[in-house]
Amino acid sequence: MYGNDFAGPDAGSDGGLLGQVEAAEAALRAAALRGRVEGDPAALQDYFDAVIAADQKIEPRDWMPDAYRRGLVRQIAQHAHSEIIGMQPEGSWITRAPSLKRKAILLAKVQDEAGHGLYLYAAAETLGVSRAELVDMLLDGRQKYSSIFNYPTLTWADIGAIGWLVDGAAIVNQVPLCRCSYGPYARAMIRICKEESFHQRQGYEILHTLSRGTQAQHEMAQDAVDRWWYPSLAMFGPPDTDSTHSAQSMAWKIKRFSNDDLRQRFVDMCVQQAGVLGLRIPDPGLRWNEERQAHDFTAPDYDELMRVIKGDGPCNEERMAHRRRAHSEGAWVREAAAAYAAKQQEVVPA
Ligand code: FAQ
């Protein structure tokens, strides 16, 4: 539905794509030569800078500044935790879906989120941290997950609103991450975005059906959009003026756009889609600004975002209690898997 932000093959004014690739490779070869000077930190930094400047990927084997590594672990882990905690609000509707078809679709979607968590934990592990350590950091509060999953799913229409708005916001935020400078994260995001796009459509279709159903169904759909709109806008993070990591993340080409730019892109996209749905975006300040060629809109309550991030949202306690319980109840599975793996290593091939 959104396409992506990759430039086409004829993009650019400097000799087209092939010319750009050639120039980038030449820069890389020169930098790699310099990087071979063993133990020379300046040469290593030069190599890293040249790879970033040439829009190439940093891979796990490459030298990278400690702060780059730490920043990636922070963001990728937070992203992975979000996918796993994000299974809860929707998972609670699997047994209550209104038909077998809806149940099967929702079950598949929630399973996809588990898969996204796994790709992301695996991407973080390439940076030298183990999944067990990351899970511990989530459970003891040293790492976070997205604020959005601390809101409750009160009706079936909330499953539609999550798909349309939450997955929609995730796609707008994550398509640029397919071009992130760290290879394993960028590659994980390509697959995740394809699946998120399907998720977004299933939510849109639920709302479309409800919106055109009975009066009560239409009202339920509108109520869900009313409750999920501002928390979805807040998913993009604090305003640029308060964003602590954006400047450095953008310089390193981890993030490609600022929080506010992505939020604006999301609003502009939703306005047209809401029209087709026949639902209202709950913002009296929403209007087209001819000069900016974008919509003016009311910002989410950033104080509320900070409170929710710090643990004081409607469902923070419930989400973490559920995750801790699932983790301890799953201990026997991890032990059995480890015992099986150890046994496999003992088997001597005939
Ligand atoms: N929630 O300096 P910035 C999904 C924190 S996946 C919680 O602007 P940054 C799929 C931030 O960590 C949704 N914390 O930070 C799905 C930092 O704190 P720290 C998750 C937030 O990293 C759908 C501080 O505030 N997506 O939905 C939030 O440059 C349906 C300062 O902020 C991702 O994780 C927030 N909303 O930008 C699954 C995408 N916003 O770490 C199931 C990857 C900010 O210094 C069902 N992540 N913070 O203590 C990103 O793009 C970025 O990390 C941002 C934040 C945009 C989230």
Boltz pocket constraint, residues with backbone or C-beta under 6 A from the ligand:
constraints:
  - pocket:
      binder: B
      contacts: [[A, 74], [A, 75], [A, 78], [A, 79], [A, 80], [A, 82], [A, 83], [A, 86], [A, 87], [A, 113], [A, 144], [A, 145], [A, 146], [A, 147], [A, 148], [A, 162], [A, 166], [A, 167], [A, 170], [A, 173], [A, 174], [A, 234], [A, 235], [A, 236], [A, 237], [A, 238], [A, 242], [A, 243], [A, 244], [A, 245], [A, 246], [A, 249], [A, 255], [A, 259], [A, 309]]
      max_distance: 6.0
